[in-house]
Amino acid sequence: PGDVVLVEAPSYVGALGTFHQYQASVVHVSMDENGMIPDALRDAIKTTRATGRKIKFLYLIPNYQNPTGVLLPADRRTEILNICREEEIFVVEDNPYGLLGFDRPSPNAMRAEDSENVIYLGSFSKTIASGLRVGWALVPPSLKDKLVIASESSILCPSNFSQMTISSYLADQPWRDQIASFCELYKVRRDAMLQALEEHFPASATWTKPGGGFYVWVNLPPEIDTKLLVPKAIVAKVAYVPGTAFYADGLGSWQLRLSFCHPTPERIHQGVAALGGVIKQEIERRSGNKLN
């Protein structure tokens, strides 16, 4: 309790919840369209340590990040690893989306460059079967025993059935071809969402253009509170996740996450059009001027 975990700004809501449960103090590190900014990481480390607090590790999702969909380039991965190595900070590399690239292969895993300081987390939930809840971790030898004990104390014993099912599937089925077909499907849906956003969202909105994964991250004018807008969106039969869910410090009120992995392209167009209408009405209400 009280130790600091450095995370991206914004970061995965599930990870933030876990850190909160263990009473960690979360410090966000700024991102841009290319992921975590190395200079911002240096500043966060310096500022945190100046207060006398201990940094436990850096947590990040380098491939098609949740919630932004951003891909961290190879040169930034190396720079971030060098910073953490110099500062003696472990890196937790969470990679559930690494195989879900649409436009080009993802860069090498950060652990491939530094196996002594990187804890690598993988999952089959996004590629094979979410309901089986099977993942894995590659850890430095110095941490292995501690993580085994932590795993046993939290879940006692993972499902043998789920693990054997995944193992059999990987051994006997063309799983790489299956993932490739998923990527083709998701790419069509990603393209449909980006097109619909261009057509139906106000000119003052901006959004990411992910090269893989599941998500698009939207920035609205700062006076729009996306959490307060949820009831109106639900009335219009569309849903999203407000940006504040992805921050530990209350930021993100003007942001939201959209997912394109499940709906058909037709439903995506309908949903984005409906949400765009709700947002335009809210902007109009606040400005008192009708949008063209």
N, C-alpha and C positions, 0 to 999 in steps of 0.2 A: 504493500500500500504506500502511495505517495511517490513512487518512482515515476519517471517520465517516459512516455512512449511517443516518439516522433512519428507523425503520419502525414499523408498528403492532405491538401486542402482543395476539394473535399475528399473524404475517404469512405470506405465501405461501412455501411450502417451496422452490419453484423459484428465487424471487428470492434467498432466503437462501443457497442453494447458489452462485448466481452471485456474490454479494457475497463469500462466503468464498473462491471461486476467485481473485478479484482482491485478496485479502488486505485487504479493508475491515474496519473495526471496526463492528459493528452495535450500535446503541443502540435499544432498544424504547421506545415511547411508549404509555402506558396507554390503553385503550379502555373504553367502557361500551356499553350497548345502543344508543347512537346513534353509535358509531364513535369515532374518535380524539378525545381530550379536549384542547381548546385550551390549557387551563392546564397540563396535563401536558406538552404540546409546549414551552411556554415554559420550564418547569422543566428539561426534557431539554436544551434549547439552552444554558441558563445553566450547568447542571452540566457539560456536555461542554466548553464553552469555558473553564470555570474550570480545567480540567486541561491547557489549552494545545493541545487537539486541534482539527483543522480539520473542519468539517462540509461534506461534499460535496453532499448533497441529501437531501430527504425523499421517501421512496417510500411510496405508499399506494394502496389499491384502494377508491375511495369507493362503488362500486356493488356491493352484494351480495357483500361481501368474502369472499375465500378466506383463512382457513377458516370464518369466523363467519357469513357470510351477511348481515351488518349493512349497512344503508344510511346513509351520512353525509348528514345534512340540509343544506339549502341554507345556513342561517345559519352552521353550523360550517364549511362549505367556505369561505365568505367570511372568517371569522375566521382560519382556518388560512392562507389566502392572504395576509391582511394581516400576520400574524406573520412568515411567510417573506419577504415583500417587505421588511418593516422590518429583518429580520435578514440580508438578502441571501443567502437560501438558495433554490436551485432546487427545484421540486416535480416529481417524476415521478409522473404520474397514470396508473395502469394500469387500463384499462377493458375487460376482455374480457366482462363480464357486463351491461353497461349496457342492452342491448336485451332482457334476459331478466327484465323486471319483470312480476309477476303481478297485483298489486293496484292499482298506480298508476304513472304514468310516473316515471322517475328524474329528479332535479334536473339542471339544465344542467351540462355538463362544467366542471370547474374552469378548463380552458384557455380557455373562452369568456369568462371573467372576467379572465384575465390571460395573454395570449399571449406576453408577454415573459419570464415566469419559470416557465412550466409546460411540461414535456415530456409530451406525451400519447401513450400507447401503446394501440393498438387491435389486435384480432385477429379473424380469421374462424374460429378453431378451435372456439369455443363456439356458433357460430350457423350455419355453413354446412358446413364440412368440416375436421375436426381433422387428418386425415391429410395435407392439402396444406401445412400449416405456413406459412401466409401471415399476416403482420401488417403494421402500419405505424406510423410515428411522425410526429407533428407537433411541430416543435421551434422554439425561438427562432432567429432568423437568426444570432445570434452563435455558436450551437452547431452549425449545420447541417454545415459542412465537417468538423468534428471527428467528428461522428457518422457521416458517410458513410465516412470513413477507417476508423473503428472497425468499421463493418459489413463493409467490404471485407476487412479483415484477419482477421476472425473467421469469415466464411462465404464469402469470395471472391466468389461470385455466387449469389444466390437462384435457385430454379428458375423458369425462364421458363414452363415448362409449367404449373406451379401458379398462377402469377400470371395467365396468359392464361385459364386455366380459370375462376378466380374472376371475372376481368373480364367474360368472356362470360356467366357466370351472372348477375351483377349487371345487365348490360345487357338480357338477354333473358328472365329469369325473374321471377316475382312473389315475390321473396325476402322482402319485408316480410310477405306473407301466410304464407310458410313459417315465419318466426320467430314470428309470432302463434300458429300452430298448435303450435309447440314450447312456447310459454309455457303454452298450455292443458294440454298433456300434463304438463309439469313441475309445474304448479300442483296437478293431481290427485295426483301422486306426493308433492309436498311435504305436502299435506293428509293423505295416508295415513301418512306418517312421523310427523307431529306427533300424530296420533291414536294411533298405535301406541306412541309414547313415553309418552303419558299412561296408556295401558293397562298397559304392561309394565315400565316403568323404576321404580326405587325412588323413594319420595317425597323422598329426600335429593338426588336429581339435579335439575339445572336445564338448560335448553337455550334456544338462540335460536329465534325464529320468523321466518324470513327472508321477505321480500316478493318474492324473486326469486332468480336464480342456481341453484346446485346443492347447497348445503351447509347442514347443521345442526351447530352447535357445542355440545357437551355438557360440563357440569361435574359431576363426581362428588365424593363425599366425599374430602378431601385425603389420606386414608390409602390410597386405591386407586391403584395404579400401572398406568396403562392400557397401558404398554409391556410390562410383565411379564404382563399379562392376555391379550395377543394369542394365544399358543399355545392357551389354553383356548377363546378365541373361535373359532379356526380349527377346533378339534375339533368345536365346535358348528356348523360350516359357515357362519360369518359373519366378515366382515372390516371393519376400520376403520383410520383412521390415528391413531396415538397423538399426544397433544398436544405432546410434546417436539419433534416434527418441525417445528413452526411457531415455534420460538423458537431464538435463537442463544445463549442463556445458560442452557439447561438447565431452564427452567421448563416448566410445562404437564403435569407427570406425572399429574395427576388429570383431565386433559381429553382429549377425542377428537373427531375429525371424522367425521361420517356424510355420505354422498352419496345423494341421492334421484333423480338424473337418469336412471339406467339401469334399475334394477329395476322390474318391474311393481308395482302396489299390493299384490298378493297376496304377492309375494316380499318386499316391504318389511315387511309385517306379520310374516311368518315370521322374517325376519332380526332385526328389532327384538325380537320375542318371545324368540328364542334368545339374543340378546346381553343382554337384560334378565335372563334367567335366570342367565347366567354372572356378571353383576355382582352380583345378589342373593346368589348362592352365595358370592362372595368377601367381600361385606359380612358375611354370616352367619358365615363362617369366622373373620373377624377379630374379630367381636364376641362370638361364641359363643352368640348368641341367634337363634332362628329367626324370620324375617320372616313376617308375616301376608300 
